[in-house]
Amino acid sequence: MKTDTRMRWLVDRLNKLSTAYYYSDFSPVSDAEYDALFDELVQLEADTGVVLPDSPTHRVGGSAVSVFAEHTHIRRLWSLDKVKTYGELRDWANKCRRGNAEPQFILEYKFDGLTVNLTYENGVLTDAATRGNGIVGEEILPQARTIRSIPLTIPFKGTLEVRGECFMRISVLNELNYSSSEKLKNPRNAAAGALRNLDPSVTASRRLDFMAYDVGHITGRSFATQTDMLDFLRENGFPVSDFLFVGKVEDVISEIALAEERRFDLDYDIDGMVIKLNDMELSESLGYTDRFPRGAIAFKFAAQEQTTTVLDITWEVGRTGKLTPLAHVEPVELMGATVRRATLNNYDDILRKRVGIGSRVFIRRSNDVIPEILSSVDEDEPENPVTPPDRCPSCGSHVERRGAHIFCTNSLSCTPQIVARLAHFASRDAMDIEGFSEKTAEMLVSKTGLRNIPELYELTEASFNELAGFKDKRISNLLNAIEKSKDCELASFIFALGIPNVGIKTARDLASEFGSIERFRCAARDELLAIRDIGDIVADSIMGFLSDESLSAQVDKLLELGVRPTHFGRTNDAPSPLMGKTIVVTGGLARMKRPEMEALIVRLGGRVSGSVSRKTDMVVAGENAGSKLDKAKALGVRVISETEFFESIGET
């Protein structure tokens, strides 16, 4: 085969393999085979001095540049005017009216990244530039070529400018921060820093993504609607957001409210929504201000990040004895709430993020969870560094380092540990003891001297005499709930034991595998490793729990006191319609609680998953199902109602 023919074949083959891997999470060849083809192409390019425009070698980054050149866009890039309330959005929508007809709007995510303008000539990517001032930007073609979701060649052969957003996925940011000593503050800064790095190999290492949303200029073609334009982008291989909504302004407002809730389920940041007139002729007829098009606007969400000052750092003791640092910060408004505390993962996390008392820090809040400290604003080491505790802040016992974490060694009488273990044992996914809260556990430990879980089943009415707020009816209800919990699911009981690294899903897998508490307690390590999704760490945690004599004695005592964990397996030999299927349950259910339905699915041979992917067989959607339902529809995953689910398993 001639050299140029071989190079063309290698480029096409490698691009096809890369597309399969990148978009389908599937590789038709081994890594070794891919690497061999890639190395052959690199050698041919070195021998001939020829690099084809769509060669995958562009993706790893070429030589660094000394300065960014200027690039003049064919057509100006506009900013968007912004609104923060639905009233302001309605006012803007009314200005878009022409006559009595109510226009249709298109709603898209507003990606929180860096705008990039791509230019194609004769189907080849020839230029890439930042937005700049909208007229002139910085030339970043070598950097853009390293981003795998930017096509290097496309079917359309005319001159084309495509606008989109470069961003870093949150999962990539977390992975890079975990493996690197240099901490990236947030996805947007990480993406901007990577694109504006003079060395393209640095850009390649950041594993950025690209999402196209607009055609700025095109020769020989026009579009009647925004949706037509997005279809054109998809047809030419550009990644376009799966989320797209078209409707009237009130429908758009309803959808914005839903999007603001599910933004935290996404693997990338959005800081708002973009609303555009779908009719492009109408949009053009409205014209432009000095800065904005009149036919499009951005609805801004409340900020997820803020800066504040660390006032103090305390160490909180959990049910496993792990000491977790908690930062107390100068109060700051974040996403409609006043924030006074923020988490840090462990002492190593404090050192990596250069956090000390008095440090100015970036904090981030997602949904209703406690905010996390991202990093110090100051690049230098803190003036007042934090020292790790050498004794438990609660009971005064010695602590020990286990890997990255610090643990209290007093597991028998450290009050916070006992309280947390009791609260976990009684929680909904565990023994589901109604009316038993963490506050109740605190009172029982402090007032009655309750020291371990089995003692919960030895409580009497007299045990509550000194507990504030406990009258006869409340005491009776709680004791009845404790008695009722004795008849429990095996999976719930295993989860309730609080084995490190064993969540409810793993507990269900263990219950399905062993079928009884006796068999589970005799499990061998090899048997555990044979279970899907159980690896060395989880297996070692289980074996450590099962071999601990004091913990084993507590399980014996629970069984002696009448706790009866039972695995409700299949009652006949008829094949289950759920056997081997991966199922996601989302939204509010009417007939049973979600954990109960998930347990039923497992009993019928199905596998429960917490997230939707192409491997999901079915989604059971209850009321107000959110992003998981949207993703299922986008991926073409089968969606059924709660009623249809019970009909499918023969229960009406």
PLY file of the C-alpha trace (Angstrom):
ply
format ascii 1.0
element vertex 652
property float x
property float y
property float z
element edge 651
property int vertex1
property int vertex2
end_header
0.00 0.00 0.00
1.37 3.45 -0.95
2.40 5.69 1.93
-0.24 8.37 1.31
-2.95 5.72 0.96
-1.83 4.04 4.17
-1.86 7.37 6.03
-5.38 8.09 4.81
-6.53 4.64 5.93
-4.90 5.03 9.35
-6.49 8.45 9.93
-9.95 7.18 8.95
-9.60 4.02 11.01
-8.34 5.80 14.13
-11.02 8.49 13.90
-13.71 5.84 13.57
-12.37 3.95 16.60
-12.10 7.16 18.60
-15.68 8.16 17.75
-16.97 4.75 18.86
-15.10 5.03 22.14
-15.89 8.69 22.81
-19.58 8.73 21.95
-20.60 5.13 22.67
-18.27 4.16 25.54
-17.29 1.18 23.40
-14.03 0.32 21.69
-14.02 -2.33 18.90
-10.28 -2.95 19.46
-7.94 -3.29 22.42
-5.91 -0.34 23.69
-2.76 -2.07 22.48
-4.11 -2.38 18.92
-5.21 1.27 18.90
-1.81 2.37 20.20
-0.01 0.36 17.51
-2.04 2.03 14.72
-1.52 5.44 16.29
2.26 4.92 16.62
2.44 3.85 12.97
0.68 7.05 11.91
3.02 9.19 14.03
6.02 7.53 12.39
4.63 8.04 8.86
3.97 11.71 9.60
7.51 12.11 10.89
8.98 10.37 7.81
6.93 12.32 5.24
6.46 15.67 7.00
2.77 15.46 6.06
-0.04 15.73 8.63
-3.57 15.37 7.26
-6.11 17.98 8.46
-8.18 15.41 10.36
-5.27 13.41 11.78
-5.89 12.31 15.37
-2.32 13.36 16.20
-3.67 16.91 16.42
-5.54 15.78 19.52
-2.41 15.36 21.65
-1.17 18.89 21.02
1.65 20.20 18.89
4.39 22.73 19.51
3.74 25.53 21.96
3.22 29.04 20.59
4.91 32.15 22.00
1.88 34.43 21.73
-1.74 34.26 20.59
-2.36 35.85 17.21
-5.45 37.98 16.58
-8.38 36.51 14.65
-11.14 38.60 13.09
-14.49 36.81 13.08
-16.43 36.69 9.81
-19.53 37.79 11.70
-19.68 39.49 15.08
-20.32 37.47 18.22
-22.92 39.17 20.42
-23.37 39.02 24.17
-26.80 38.28 25.65
-28.85 40.58 27.82
-29.80 38.98 31.14
-32.86 38.69 33.37
-33.18 37.17 36.83
-36.94 37.03 37.38
-39.85 35.51 35.50
-41.50 38.93 35.39
-38.52 40.37 33.52
-38.62 37.38 31.17
-42.32 37.96 30.43
-41.63 41.63 29.71
-38.93 40.68 27.21
-41.20 38.07 25.58
-43.93 40.69 25.10
-41.44 42.91 23.23
-40.83 40.03 20.84
-44.47 39.94 19.71
-45.39 40.99 16.20
-49.15 41.41 16.03
-51.39 39.23 18.16
-49.57 35.95 17.59
-47.66 34.60 20.59
-44.22 33.54 19.39
-42.53 30.21 19.97
-39.29 30.25 21.92
-36.46 27.75 22.09
-34.88 27.03 25.49
-31.28 25.80 25.89
-28.77 25.33 28.69
-26.39 28.25 29.27
-23.10 26.41 29.60
-20.64 27.94 32.06
-17.46 27.70 30.02
-15.61 29.66 27.37
-17.11 30.66 24.01
-15.22 29.38 20.98
-15.75 30.34 17.32
-14.81 27.62 14.80
-14.24 28.29 11.08
-14.49 25.59 8.40
-13.46 25.89 4.75
-14.19 23.10 2.28
-15.11 20.80 5.16
-11.88 21.33 7.13
-11.38 23.14 10.43
-9.14 26.06 9.49
-9.50 28.47 12.43
-10.58 28.54 16.04
-10.73 31.64 18.19
-11.95 32.95 21.52
-14.82 35.44 21.56
-12.58 38.40 22.45
-14.50 41.65 22.04
-16.95 39.98 19.66
-15.18 41.27 16.56
-11.58 40.18 17.18
-10.56 37.21 19.30
-7.43 35.15 19.98
-6.37 32.41 17.59
-6.41 29.04 19.42
-6.55 26.51 16.57
-3.78 24.20 17.95
-5.55 24.12 21.31
-9.02 23.53 19.83
-7.76 20.61 17.74
-6.94 18.70 20.93
-10.62 18.69 22.02
-12.07 15.39 20.84
-15.65 16.62 20.53
-14.65 19.32 18.00
-14.80 17.75 14.50
-11.68 18.34 12.43
-13.58 17.69 9.19
-17.29 17.90 8.34
-19.50 16.99 5.33
-20.51 20.62 4.58
-18.06 22.15 2.08
-18.95 25.85 2.22
-17.53 28.51 4.51
-18.96 28.04 7.99
-18.58 29.66 11.41
-19.88 27.61 14.34
-20.18 29.01 17.85
-20.17 26.85 20.93
-18.95 26.48 24.48
-15.80 24.74 25.64
-16.14 23.36 29.16
-14.73 20.81 31.56
-16.98 18.11 32.97
-17.25 18.05 36.76
-16.20 14.38 36.82
-13.02 15.27 34.89
-12.26 18.16 37.26
-12.64 15.86 40.27
-10.46 13.20 38.67
-7.71 15.68 37.77
-7.80 17.25 41.23
-7.61 13.83 42.85
-4.54 12.80 40.88
-2.66 16.11 40.74
-1.04 18.32 43.35
-2.10 21.42 41.39
-5.76 22.06 42.23
-8.14 23.46 39.62
-10.57 25.88 41.29
-13.70 25.16 39.23
-14.67 23.81 35.79
-14.94 27.21 34.12
-11.53 28.46 35.26
-10.02 25.11 34.33
-11.48 25.27 30.81
-10.46 28.89 30.24
-6.95 28.25 31.53
-6.56 25.20 29.30
-7.74 26.94 26.12
-5.60 30.01 26.75
-2.48 27.99 27.51
0.28 28.54 24.97
1.15 24.83 25.07
-1.53 22.70 23.29
-0.37 19.58 25.14
-1.62 21.18 28.37
-5.01 21.73 26.70
-5.07 18.08 25.65
-4.31 16.93 29.21
-7.35 18.83 30.55
-9.79 16.69 28.46
-12.18 19.52 27.59
-15.54 19.13 25.88
-17.35 21.25 23.29
-21.05 21.88 22.69
-22.21 23.72 19.56
-25.25 26.02 19.72
-25.12 28.55 16.85
-24.12 29.10 13.23
-22.64 32.57 12.94
-21.96 32.51 9.21
-22.70 30.07 6.39
-22.41 30.31 2.60
-25.13 29.05 0.31
-27.62 28.11 3.00
-30.06 29.67 5.47
-32.29 28.43 8.26
-35.93 29.20 8.97
-35.78 28.24 12.64
-33.29 27.67 15.42
-34.28 24.00 15.51
-33.45 23.69 11.77
-30.01 25.14 12.49
-29.39 22.72 15.36
-30.41 19.80 13.13
-27.82 20.99 10.58
-25.12 21.04 13.27
-25.99 17.49 14.35
-25.96 16.26 10.73
-22.42 17.61 10.37
-21.09 15.84 13.44
-21.15 18.67 15.96
-22.11 17.77 19.53
-25.35 19.55 20.44
-26.99 19.50 23.86
-29.51 16.71 24.44
-31.71 19.25 26.20
-33.96 21.30 23.92
-37.39 22.73 24.63
-39.70 24.68 22.32
-42.84 26.41 23.55
-44.60 29.61 24.51
-43.24 31.83 27.24
-45.28 30.32 30.10
-44.22 26.81 29.05
-40.62 28.05 28.94
-40.91 29.47 32.46
-42.17 26.14 33.79
-39.29 24.34 32.11
-36.74 26.81 33.53
-37.99 26.01 37.04
-37.43 22.29 36.41
-34.01 22.90 34.87
-32.89 24.91 37.89
-33.62 21.87 40.08
-31.89 19.30 37.87
-28.81 21.43 37.14
-27.07 19.66 40.02
-27.58 16.25 38.40
-25.58 17.32 35.33
-21.91 16.49 34.83
-21.19 20.07 33.78
-22.01 23.53 35.07
-24.81 25.65 33.69
-25.30 29.14 35.13
-28.65 29.80 33.52
-30.83 29.20 30.48
-30.80 30.81 27.03
-34.15 31.76 25.49
-34.33 32.56 21.76
-37.07 33.20 19.26
-37.33 30.03 17.21
-38.35 32.01 14.11
-35.00 33.31 12.85
-36.55 35.81 10.40
-38.57 37.35 13.23
-35.46 37.42 15.41
-33.45 39.25 12.73
-36.26 41.75 12.17
-36.04 42.81 15.83
-32.43 43.85 15.27
-29.72 44.55 17.83
-28.77 47.02 20.52
-25.14 48.14 20.81
-24.34 44.88 22.62
-27.23 42.41 22.42
-29.58 40.78 19.91
-33.18 41.64 20.77
-34.42 38.16 19.85
-32.48 36.27 22.54
-31.88 36.62 26.26
-30.30 34.73 29.18
-32.07 33.79 32.41
-29.42 33.73 35.14
-29.52 31.26 38.02
-28.35 32.16 41.50
-24.58 31.84 41.84
-23.18 28.48 42.96
-19.85 29.93 44.09
-18.75 32.68 46.42
-15.68 33.81 48.33
-15.55 34.16 52.09
-13.19 33.91 55.08
-12.52 30.84 57.23
-13.15 31.72 60.89
-12.43 28.30 62.41
-12.09 24.60 61.57
-13.56 21.95 63.87
-13.43 18.15 63.63
-16.73 16.22 63.50
-16.89 12.55 64.57
-18.94 10.16 62.42
-20.37 6.69 63.11
-17.21 4.94 61.91
-15.06 7.14 64.16
-13.72 9.14 61.21
-12.90 12.76 62.04
-14.01 15.10 59.26
-12.91 18.76 59.20
-15.70 21.35 59.08
-14.93 24.97 58.19
-16.87 27.74 59.91
-16.89 30.72 57.56
-17.92 34.36 57.52
-21.65 34.26 56.60
-22.24 34.72 52.89
-25.30 34.51 50.63
-25.16 31.60 48.20
-28.06 30.32 46.09
-30.64 32.04 48.28
-29.26 30.74 51.58
-26.94 32.16 54.22
-23.91 29.89 54.39
-21.92 29.60 57.62
-20.24 26.19 57.22
-18.39 24.38 54.45
-16.86 20.93 54.18
-13.31 19.75 53.71
-12.70 16.05 53.02
-9.73 15.34 55.27
-6.45 16.78 56.51
-4.71 16.13 53.18
-7.53 18.09 51.52
-6.80 21.03 53.84
-3.13 20.96 52.84
-3.85 20.60 49.10
-6.25 23.53 49.12
-3.93 25.66 51.29
-6.67 26.43 53.81
-5.95 27.95 57.22
-7.71 30.05 59.82
-8.30 33.47 58.26
-7.89 32.22 54.68
-10.03 33.72 51.92
-11.55 30.74 50.09
-13.78 29.83 47.17
-16.85 27.87 48.26
-19.38 26.07 46.10
-22.93 24.98 46.91
-24.91 22.45 44.89
-28.62 22.09 45.59
-29.31 21.84 49.32
-26.09 20.13 50.37
-23.58 21.83 52.63
-21.08 23.85 50.54
-17.58 22.61 49.86
-14.38 24.63 49.98
-12.77 24.51 46.55
-9.46 26.23 47.28
-7.82 29.20 48.88
-7.96 32.49 46.98
-4.33 33.08 47.91
-1.79 30.91 46.09
0.63 31.07 49.06
0.61 28.88 52.14
-1.79 30.06 54.91
-0.49 32.34 57.67
-2.37 30.32 60.32
-2.20 26.68 59.21
-4.41 23.95 60.65
-2.83 21.16 62.68
-4.45 17.70 62.80
-5.88 16.60 66.18
-4.00 14.00 68.23
-7.05 13.28 70.41
-10.75 12.88 69.68
-12.47 16.26 70.19
-15.47 14.46 71.72
-14.17 11.76 74.06
-10.47 12.68 74.34
-9.24 9.29 73.16
-6.17 8.88 70.98
-6.62 9.10 67.22
-4.82 7.27 64.45
-4.18 7.90 60.76
-5.56 5.33 58.30
-4.62 6.39 54.82
-5.88 9.92 54.22
-8.26 9.92 57.20
-8.05 10.29 60.99
-10.06 8.00 63.27
-11.01 8.01 66.96
-9.85 4.70 68.46
-12.66 4.60 71.06
-15.46 2.86 69.17
-17.18 1.58 72.34
-17.96 4.76 74.29
-17.40 7.78 72.02
-20.83 9.45 72.13
-21.01 10.91 68.58
-20.10 7.52 67.12
-22.82 5.76 69.11
-25.43 8.39 68.24
-24.59 8.25 64.53
-24.67 4.42 64.50
-28.07 4.36 66.19
-29.48 6.96 63.80
-28.15 5.03 60.79
-29.55 1.73 62.10
-33.02 3.28 62.45
-32.97 5.17 59.12
-35.48 4.55 56.31
-33.28 2.37 54.08
-32.15 0.41 57.14
-34.57 -0.76 59.87
-37.00 2.08 59.14
-37.94 2.78 62.79
-40.52 5.53 62.47
-40.13 8.35 64.98
-36.51 7.54 65.84
-34.30 10.51 64.95
-30.71 11.52 65.62
-32.03 13.84 68.34
-33.80 10.88 69.97
-30.54 8.90 69.83
-28.65 11.77 71.47
-31.15 11.92 74.35
-31.09 8.14 74.86
-27.30 8.05 74.93
-26.93 11.03 77.27
-29.87 10.31 79.61
-30.15 6.51 79.68
-26.57 5.50 78.99
-27.49 3.58 75.81
-24.19 2.32 74.43
-24.88 -0.12 71.59
-27.54 -1.03 69.05
-28.90 -4.21 70.71
-29.85 -2.17 73.78
-32.39 -0.41 71.55
-34.53 -3.56 71.73
-34.31 -3.66 75.52
-35.86 -0.22 76.03
-39.02 -0.02 78.16
-41.47 2.76 78.93
-39.40 3.59 82.00
-36.37 4.26 79.77
-38.06 7.45 78.52
-39.00 8.92 81.90
-36.28 11.59 81.83
-36.50 12.40 78.12
-38.02 15.80 77.35
-41.02 15.76 75.02
-41.81 12.05 75.45
-45.40 11.51 76.57
-47.26 8.21 76.82
-48.49 8.14 73.21
-45.11 9.04 71.73
-43.37 6.44 73.88
-45.90 3.78 72.88
-45.58 4.62 69.18
-41.78 4.47 69.29
-41.68 1.17 71.19
-44.17 -0.30 68.72
-42.03 0.91 65.81
-38.94 -0.70 67.37
-40.83 -3.98 67.85
-42.17 -3.85 64.30
-38.66 -3.41 62.90
-37.71 -6.89 64.12
-39.39 -8.35 61.01
-37.11 -6.86 58.38
-35.64 -7.39 54.95
-32.23 -9.06 54.97
-30.84 -6.31 52.71
-32.11 -3.60 55.08
-30.55 -5.39 58.06
-27.17 -5.74 56.35
-27.24 -2.04 55.45
-28.31 -1.14 59.00
-25.20 -2.81 60.43
-23.17 0.10 59.08
-20.42 -1.91 57.41
-17.92 0.56 55.90
-18.29 0.96 52.10
-21.54 -1.06 52.03
-24.44 1.04 50.76
-28.01 -0.08 50.21
-27.32 -1.35 46.68
-24.40 -3.52 47.83
-26.53 -4.74 50.75
-29.21 -5.86 48.28
-26.60 -7.66 46.18
-25.33 -9.46 49.29
-28.85 -10.46 50.35
-29.58 -11.84 46.87
-26.32 -13.79 46.83
-26.44 -15.36 50.30
-30.18 -15.44 51.05
-29.83 -15.56 54.85
-27.95 -13.77 57.61
-26.29 -17.06 58.61
-24.84 -17.64 55.15
-23.76 -14.00 54.86
-21.87 -14.18 58.16
-19.95 -17.20 56.85
-19.05 -15.54 53.54
-15.58 -16.13 52.16
-13.62 -13.35 50.49
-13.66 -15.15 47.13
-17.44 -15.41 47.31
-17.69 -11.67 47.89
-15.37 -10.82 45.00
-17.49 -12.99 42.69
-20.43 -10.60 43.19
-20.81 -7.95 40.53
-19.53 -4.47 41.59
-17.80 -5.76 44.74
-14.05 -5.21 44.59
-11.13 -5.59 46.95
-11.92 -2.56 49.13
-15.55 -3.50 49.76
-14.67 -7.17 50.26
-11.99 -6.26 52.81
-14.44 -3.98 54.66
-16.99 -6.80 54.90
-14.42 -9.37 55.99
-13.09 -6.96 58.62
-16.59 -6.45 59.99
-17.44 -10.16 60.02
-14.21 -11.07 61.80
-14.58 -8.44 64.55
-15.59 -10.35 67.72
-17.30 -7.41 69.44
-19.37 -6.61 66.35
-20.22 -10.27 65.83
-21.41 -10.43 69.44
-23.76 -7.50 68.79
-25.27 -9.28 65.77
-25.75 -12.39 67.93
-27.50 -10.29 70.54
-29.82 -8.69 67.95
-30.88 -12.12 66.72
-31.31 -13.33 70.30
-33.60 -10.34 70.99
-35.89 -11.39 68.13
-34.65 -9.50 65.06
-35.60 -11.68 62.10
-33.92 -10.59 58.84
-35.53 -12.44 55.91
-34.74 -12.49 52.22
-37.98 -12.69 50.26
-36.86 -14.50 47.12
-38.96 -15.77 44.24
-41.81 -18.00 45.39
-42.22 -19.99 42.14
-40.18 -21.16 39.23
-41.87 -18.92 36.65
-39.34 -16.71 34.87
-39.31 -13.11 36.10
-39.80 -10.41 33.44
-37.20 -8.37 35.34
-34.52 -11.07 35.44
-31.15 -9.59 34.47
-32.57 -6.16 33.61
-31.07 -2.89 34.86
-33.83 -0.63 36.18
-33.90 2.95 37.46
-36.72 4.17 39.73
-37.33 7.93 39.84
-40.02 10.35 40.98
-42.75 10.00 43.59
-44.56 6.67 43.89
-48.12 6.10 45.13
-48.21 2.38 45.94
-44.96 1.93 47.85
-41.84 3.80 48.85
-38.97 3.87 46.38
-36.65 1.67 48.56
-39.43 -0.92 48.77
-39.85 -0.98 44.99
-36.10 -1.25 44.50
-36.00 -4.17 46.95
-38.86 -5.81 45.01
-36.94 -5.41 41.75
-33.92 -7.14 43.28
-36.10 -9.97 44.61
-37.43 -10.48 41.08
-33.93 -10.82 39.67
-33.47 -7.27 38.42
-30.61 -4.89 39.07
-31.27 -1.41 40.48
-29.19 1.52 39.28
-29.12 5.10 40.51
-28.32 6.65 37.14
-29.57 6.34 33.57
-27.22 5.23 30.79
-27.37 3.38 27.50
-27.11 0.15 29.50
-30.36 0.90 31.37
-33.19 -1.42 30.31
-36.10 0.42 31.91
-36.99 3.53 33.90
-39.98 3.45 36.27
-41.13 7.07 36.44
-43.37 8.35 39.21
-44.74 11.84 39.77
-42.44 14.82 39.13
-39.66 12.69 37.69
-36.83 15.01 36.71
-33.51 14.74 34.93
-33.40 10.93 34.95
-36.63 10.85 32.96
-35.27 13.45 30.54
-32.07 11.47 30.03
-34.01 8.25 29.50
-36.05 9.91 26.74
-32.92 11.35 25.16
-31.22 7.93 25.13
-34.34 6.09 23.95
-34.56 4.04 27.15
-37.96 2.45 27.82
-40.02 4.47 30.35
-43.02 3.01 32.18
-45.35 4.24 34.90
-45.74 2.72 38.36
-49.00 1.07 37.25
-47.35 -0.40 34.16
-44.53 -1.74 36.32
-46.89 -3.74 38.52
-48.83 -4.97 35.48
-45.56 -6.20 33.96
-44.84 -8.39 37.00
-48.39 -9.72 37.17
-49.65 -7.58 40.07
-52.59 -5.22 39.52
0 1
1 2
2 3
3 4
4 5
5 6
6 7
7 8
8 9
9 10
10 11
11 12
12 13
13 14
14 15
15 16
16 17
17 18
18 19
19 20
20 21
21 22
22 23
23 24
24 25
25 26
26 27
27 28
28 29
29 30
30 31
31 32
32 33
33 34
34 35
35 36
36 37
37 38
38 39
39 40
40 41
41 42
42 43
43 44
44 45
45 46
46 47
47 48
48 49
49 50
50 51
51 52
52 53
53 54
54 55
55 56
56 57
57 58
58 59
59 60
60 61
61 62
62 63
63 64
64 65
65 66
66 67
67 68
68 69
69 70
70 71
71 72
72 73
73 74
74 75
75 76
76 77
77 78
78 79
79 80
80 81
81 82
82 83
83 84
84 85
85 86
86 87
87 88
88 89
89 90
90 91
91 92
92 93
93 94
94 95
95 96
96 97
97 98
98 99
99 100
100 101
101 102
102 103
103 104
104 105
105 106
106 107
107 108
108 109
109 110
110 111
111 112
112 113
113 114
114 115
115 116
116 117
117 118
118 119
119 120
120 121
121 122
122 123
123 124
124 125
125 126
126 127
127 128
128 129
129 130
130 131
131 132
132 133
133 134
134 135
135 136
136 137
137 138
138 139
139 140
140 141
141 142
142 143
143 144
144 145
145 146
146 147
147 148
148 149
149 150
150 151
151 152
152 153
153 154
154 155
155 156
156 157
157 158
158 159
159 160
160 161
161 162
162 163
163 164
164 165
165 166
166 167
167 168
168 169
169 170
170 171
171 172
172 173
173 174
174 175
175 176
176 177
177 178
178 179
179 180
180 181
181 182
182 183
183 184
184 185
185 186
186 187
187 188
188 189
189 190
190 191
191 192
192 193
193 194
194 195
195 196
196 197
197 198
198 199
199 200
200 201
201 202
202 203
203 204
204 205
205 206
206 207
207 208
208 209
209 210
210 211
211 212
212 213
213 214
214 215
215 216
216 217
217 218
218 219
219 220
220 221
221 222
222 223
223 224
224 225
225 226
226 227
227 228
228 229
229 230
230 231
231 232
232 233
233 234
234 235
235 236
236 237
237 238
238 239
239 240
240 241
241 242
242 243
243 244
244 245
245 246
246 247
247 248
248 249
249 250
250 251
251 252
252 253
253 254
254 255
255 256
256 257
257 258
258 259
259 260
260 261
261 262
262 263
263 264
264 265
265 266
266 267
267 268
268 269
269 270
270 271
271 272
272 273
273 274
274 275
275 276
276 277
277 278
278 279
279 280
280 281
281 282
282 283
283 284
284 285
285 286
286 287
287 288
288 289
289 290
290 291
291 292
292 293
293 294
294 295
295 296
296 297
297 298
298 299
299 300
300 301
301 302
302 303
303 304
304 305
305 306
306 307
307 308
308 309
309 310
310 311
311 312
312 313
313 314
314 315
315 316
316 317
317 318
318 319
319 320
320 321
321 322
322 323
323 324
324 325
325 326
326 327
327 328
328 329
329 330
330 331
331 332
332 333
333 334
334 335
335 336
336 337
337 338
338 339
339 340
340 341
341 342
342 343
343 344
344 345
345 346
346 347
347 348
348 349
349 350
350 351
351 352
352 353
353 354
354 355
355 356
356 357
357 358
358 359
359 360
360 361
361 362
362 363
363 364
364 365
365 366
366 367
367 368
368 369
369 370
370 371
371 372
372 373
373 374
374 375
375 376
376 377
377 378
378 379
379 380
380 381
381 382
382 383
383 384
384 385
385 386
386 387
387 388
388 389
389 390
390 391
391 392
392 393
393 394
394 395
395 396
396 397
397 398
398 399
399 400
400 401
401 402
402 403
403 404
404 405
405 406
406 407
407 408
408 409
409 410
410 411
411 412
412 413
413 414
414 415
415 416
416 417
417 418
418 419
419 420
420 421
421 422
422 423
423 424
424 425
425 426
426 427
427 428
428 429
429 430
430 431
431 432
432 433
433 434
434 435
435 436
436 437
437 438
438 439
439 440
440 441
441 442
442 443
443 444
444 445
445 446
446 447
447 448
448 449
449 450
450 451
451 452
452 453
453 454
454 455
455 456
456 457
457 458
458 459
459 460
460 461
461 462
462 463
463 464
464 465
465 466
466 467
467 468
468 469
469 470
470 471
471 472
472 473
473 474
474 475
475 476
476 477
477 478
478 479
479 480
480 481
481 482
482 483
483 484
484 485
485 486
486 487
487 488
488 489
489 490
490 491
491 492
492 493
493 494
494 495
495 496
496 497
497 498
498 499
499 500
500 501
501 502
502 503
503 504
504 505
505 506
506 507
507 508
508 509
509 510
510 511
511 512
512 513
513 514
514 515
515 516
516 517
517 518
518 519
519 520
520 521
521 522
522 523
523 524
524 525
525 526
526 527
527 528
528 529
529 530
530 531
531 532
532 533
533 534
534 535
535 536
536 537
537 538
538 539
539 540
540 541
541 542
542 543
543 544
544 545
545 546
546 547
547 548
548 549
549 550
550 551
551 552
552 553
553 554
554 555
555 556
556 557
557 558
558 559
559 560
560 561
561 562
562 563
563 564
564 565
565 566
566 567
567 568
568 569
569 570
570 571
571 572
572 573
573 574
574 575
575 576
576 577
577 578
578 579
579 580
580 581
581 582
582 583
583 584
584 585
585 586
586 587
587 588
588 589
589 590
590 591
591 592
592 593
593 594
594 595
595 596
596 597
597 598
598 599
599 600
600 601
601 602
602 603
603 604
604 605
605 606
606 607
607 608
608 609
609 610
610 611
611 612
612 613
613 614
614 615
615 616
616 617
617 618
618 619
619 620
620 621
621 622
622 623
623 624
624 625
625 626
626 627
627 628
628 629
629 630
630 631
631 632
632 633
633 634
634 635
635 636
636 637
637 638
638 639
639 640
640 641
641 642
642 643
643 644
644 645
645 646
646 647
647 648
648 649
649 650
650 651
